[in-house]
Structures are given as structure tokens and as C-alpha cells.
Amino acid sequence: MTKIELDDQEEQPLDPAMENVRRKMVRLQIVSGAIMFVSLMAVFGAVVYKTMKAEPAEMAAVSGSGVPSDSPVRSTVSLPLGFAVQSTSLSGSQILFFGQSIDGKRKALVFDIEAGRLVADITVAGN
């Protein structure tokens, strides 16, 4: 039968050039592993921070569109006496009323729903 020689199973020492390459590879592997570990901890930290961050109390009842989830917004706008509305437009939480005042001037009135008041009174001059 075959007899396994113990001398062949022992590792032979590497020559100095190969030993330097092996050491550099081990160092590179340790540095790469440390960078990967730090990066992974940063990602976990960001996820935990985002999930644990509490929403402000006033924003909790409002959905992403700015509309309260529990009840509709109720507001009253007081337009000037005799103002004839010709058109309206909505942008975010602001409503534009375009029309003509009692003295014949064209005006644009901007009402902010969140503030609950007129935020702009613009007279439109025309030729």
C-alpha cells in the first residue's frame, strides 16, 4: 500500500518576496473588512435614526397632501363688497380669486387656507 510521508504534508516556508505579498494581502483584507463594517454600521444608524425620529404633533394629523385626515378644513373668506369673481385657481394651500371690484378695477385676491386670511390684494392694470 501507499505510505504517506509526513515530510510532504508539512508546509514549506515561503520565499521572502511571496511572504511580503502575503502580508500585504492580509493587511488589505483587514482594511477592507473594517471599511465594510463601518459602512454597514452607518447604514444601520441612518435607518434607526429615521425610524425613531418622531413626527411633530401638528403634522401627525395631516396627510402628505396637506389635508387633515380626521375632518375637512372649514374657512370663510371675506371678499370686498361688490367683488365679482370671474375665475378661481388653487395652488397648494392658496386660492386665487380673480375678478372685478365694484369700481371696475380688475383684481387678484390670494387667500391662504392654512393662515385663514387674504395674503395678497393685487390690482391688475390693463391698457
C-alpha positions as CSV (number, residue, x, y, z in Angstrom):
1,M,0.0,0.0,0.0
2,T,1.0,3.6,-0.1
3,K,2.6,5.1,2.8
4,I,2.0,8.9,3.3
5,E,5.2,10.6,4.1
6,L,4.9,13.3,6.8
7,D,7.6,15.4,5.3
8,D,5.4,16.1,2.2
9,Q,2.5,17.3,4.3
10,E,4.5,19.9,6.2
11,E,4.3,23.4,4.8
12,Q,7.5,24.7,3.3
13,P,8.5,28.3,4.2
14,L,7.8,30.9,1.6
15,D,10.5,32.8,0.0
16,P,10.8,36.5,1.2
17,A,9.1,38.0,-1.9
18,M,6.0,35.8,-1.6
19,E,5.9,36.4,2.2
20,N,5.8,40.2,1.6
21,V,2.9,39.7,-0.9
22,R,1.0,37.5,1.6
23,R,1.4,40.1,4.4
24,K,0.2,42.9,2.1
25,M,-2.8,40.9,1.1
26,V,-3.7,40.2,4.7
27,R,-3.4,43.9,5.5
28,L,-5.6,44.8,2.6
29,Q,-8.2,42.2,3.6
30,I,-8.3,43.6,7.2
31,V,-8.6,47.3,6.0
32,S,-11.3,46.3,3.5
33,G,-13.2,44.4,6.2
34,A,-13.0,47.4,8.6
35,I,-14.3,49.8,5.9
36,M,-17.2,47.5,5.1
37,F,-18.0,47.2,8.8
38,V,-18.0,51.0,9.4
39,S,-20.2,51.5,6.3
40,L,-22.7,48.9,7.4
41,M,-22.9,50.5,10.9
42,A,-23.5,53.9,9.2
43,V,-26.4,52.5,7.2
44,F,-27.9,50.8,10.3
45,G,-27.5,54.1,12.2
46,A,-29.3,56.1,9.5
47,V,-32.2,53.6,9.4
48,V,-32.6,53.6,13.1
49,Y,-32.4,57.4,13.2
50,K,-35.1,57.7,10.5
51,T,-37.5,55.2,12.2
52,M,-37.0,56.6,15.7
53,K,-37.4,60.3,14.7
54,A,-40.8,61.4,16.0
55,E,-43.2,63.5,13.8
56,P,-44.3,66.9,15.1
57,A,-47.7,66.8,16.7
58,E,-49.2,69.2,14.2
59,M,-48.1,67.1,11.2
60,A,-49.3,63.8,12.6
61,A,-53.0,64.5,11.7
62,V,-52.2,65.9,8.2
63,S,-51.6,63.5,5.3
64,G,-49.0,64.1,2.6
65,S,-51.4,66.3,0.6
66,G,-51.9,68.8,3.4
67,V,-55.4,67.7,4.1
68,P,-56.3,66.7,7.7
69,S,-57.2,63.1,8.0
70,D,-59.8,63.5,10.7
71,S,-62.0,66.3,9.3
72,P,-62.2,68.7,6.4
73,V,-60.8,72.2,6.7
74,R,-63.5,74.9,7.3
75,S,-62.8,78.5,6.5
76,T,-64.6,81.7,5.3
77,V,-63.0,84.3,3.1
78,S,-64.4,87.8,3.1
79,L,-64.1,89.3,-0.3
80,P,-64.6,93.1,-0.8
81,L,-68.2,94.2,-1.2
82,G,-69.3,94.2,-4.8
83,F,-66.3,92.0,-5.9
84,A,-67.5,89.8,-8.9
85,V,-65.4,86.6,-9.1
86,Q,-64.6,85.7,-12.7
87,S,-62.3,82.8,-12.1
88,T,-60.5,80.9,-9.3
89,S,-57.4,78.8,-9.1
90,L,-55.9,76.6,-6.4
91,S,-52.2,76.1,-5.8
92,G,-51.2,74.1,-2.7
93,S,-52.9,75.8,0.2
94,Q,-53.6,79.1,-1.6
95,I,-56.7,80.1,-3.6
96,L,-56.6,82.9,-6.2
97,F,-59.8,84.8,-6.8
98,F,-59.7,86.8,-10.0
99,G,-62.4,89.3,-10.6
100,Q,-63.7,92.9,-10.8
101,S,-64.3,95.2,-8.0
102,I,-67.4,97.5,-7.7
103,D,-65.4,100.4,-9.2
104,G,-64.5,98.4,-12.3
105,K,-60.8,97.6,-11.4
106,R,-59.6,94.1,-12.1
107,K,-58.1,92.5,-9.0
108,A,-56.5,89.2,-7.9
109,L,-57.0,88.2,-4.3
110,V,-55.0,85.4,-2.8
111,F,-56.4,83.5,0.2
112,D,-54.2,81.2,2.2
113,I,-56.1,78.3,3.7
114,E,-53.5,77.4,6.4
115,A,-53.2,81.1,7.5
116,G,-57.0,81.6,7.2
117,R,-56.7,85.1,5.7
118,L,-56.1,87.0,2.5
119,V,-52.4,87.2,1.9
120,A,-52.4,89.4,-1.3
121,D,-54.6,92.0,-2.9
122,I,-53.3,92.8,-6.3
123,T,-54.8,95.4,-8.7
124,V,-54.3,94.4,-12.3
125,A,-53.8,97.4,-14.6
126,G,-54.6,97.0,-18.2
127,N,-54.4,99.1,-21.4
